[in-house]
Amino acid sequence: MRIALRDWLMPLGAMDRLGACLEEAETISRRLSDRRRVGLVVGHRAHYHWTVGEHERALHEARHAAAIAERLDDFTLRVLSNFYLGEVHHALGITTPRSTRSGGTSGW
């Protein structure tokens, strides 16, 4: 339910309430040991932080969501986290994958 509220609060600009709902959703998901839902919440928090201009925090959250997606081998979560990583990289002016910049293979 807390995650679903995101779709209603974002267009209303109720960012404080949205942030609180996402925190509550993560707490509930962790209590239930629902790793996939934790990943979804963390991904949505990346979008939240991007929206309010907290780009470094958004980058951290998006990377965290991507790591959860990899651990769970969850395609949907991988798409979500990569989309939010793209948003944040665009906002920060990062235009090339990490593998291109550093010679590594880890991508964004």
C-alpha positions in Angstrom: 0.0 0.0 0.0 2.8 2.4 0.9 4.5 1.8 -2.5 1.1 2.4 -4.3 0.7 5.8 -2.5 3.8 6.9 -4.4 1.8 7.0 -7.7 -0.6 9.4 -6.0 1.7 11.6 -4.0 4.3 12.3 -6.7 1.9 14.2 -9.0 0.6 16.1 -6.1 4.0 17.3 -5.1 3.6 15.9 -1.6 7.3 15.0 -1.4 7.6 15.0 2.4 4.7 12.5 2.7 6.2 10.5 -0.2 9.5 10.2 1.5 7.8 9.1 4.8 5.8 6.5 2.9 8.9 5.0 1.2 10.6 4.8 4.6 7.6 3.0 6.1 7.5 0.7 3.1 11.1 -0.3 3.5 10.7 -0.9 7.2 7.7 -3.2 6.6 9.5 -5.0 3.8 12.5 -5.6 5.9 10.3 -6.9 8.8 8.7 -9.3 6.3 12.1 -10.3 4.9 10.8 -9.5 1.5 14.1 -8.8 -0.4 12.4 -8.1 -3.7 10.1 -5.5 -2.2 13.0 -3.9 -0.4 14.7 -3.6 -3.8 11.6 -2.0 -5.3 11.4 0.5 -2.4 15.1 1.4 -2.7 14.6 1.9 -6.4 11.7 4.2 -5.9 13.7 6.1 -3.3 16.3 6.6 -5.9 13.7 8.3 -8.1 12.4 10.3 -5.1 16.0 11.6 -4.3 16.5 12.4 -8.0 13.2 14.3 -8.1 14.1 16.5 -5.1 17.6 17.1 -6.4 19.6 14.9 -4.1 21.5 13.3 -6.9 24.4 11.7 -4.9 21.9 10.1 -2.6 19.8 9.0 -5.6 22.9 7.4 -7.2 23.6 5.5 -4.0 20.0 4.2 -3.8 19.9 3.2 -7.5 23.2 1.3 -7.1 21.8 -0.4 -4.0 18.6 -1.4 -5.9 20.8 -2.7 -8.8 22.8 -4.8 -6.4 19.6 -6.3 -5.0 18.3 -7.0 -8.5 21.5 -8.8 -9.4 21.5 -10.9 -6.2 17.8 -11.9 -6.8 18.3 -12.2 -10.6 15.1 -10.2 -10.9 14.6 -8.8 -14.4 11.9 -6.2 -13.5 13.9 -4.8 -10.6 17.0 -4.7 -12.9 15.1 -2.6 -15.4 13.8 -0.3 -12.7 17.2 0.3 -11.1 18.9 0.8 -14.5 16.3 3.3 -15.5 16.8 5.3 -12.3 20.6 4.9 -12.7 20.2 6.5 -16.1 18.2 9.4 -14.7 20.8 10.1 -12.1 23.7 9.8 -14.5 22.1 12.2 -16.8 21.5 14.7 -14.0 25.1 14.4 -12.9 26.4 14.6 -16.5 27.9 11.1 -16.5 27.6 10.0 -20.1 29.8 6.9 -20.3 29.6 3.6 -18.5 32.1 3.0 -15.7 33.6 0.2 -17.8 34.6 2.7 -20.5 36.0 5.2 -18.0 38.0 2.8 -15.8 38.7 -0.2 -17.9 36.4 -2.3 -15.7 33.5 -4.5 -16.7 30.9 -3.3 -14.1 28.9 -1.0 -16.4 27.2 1.9 -14.9 
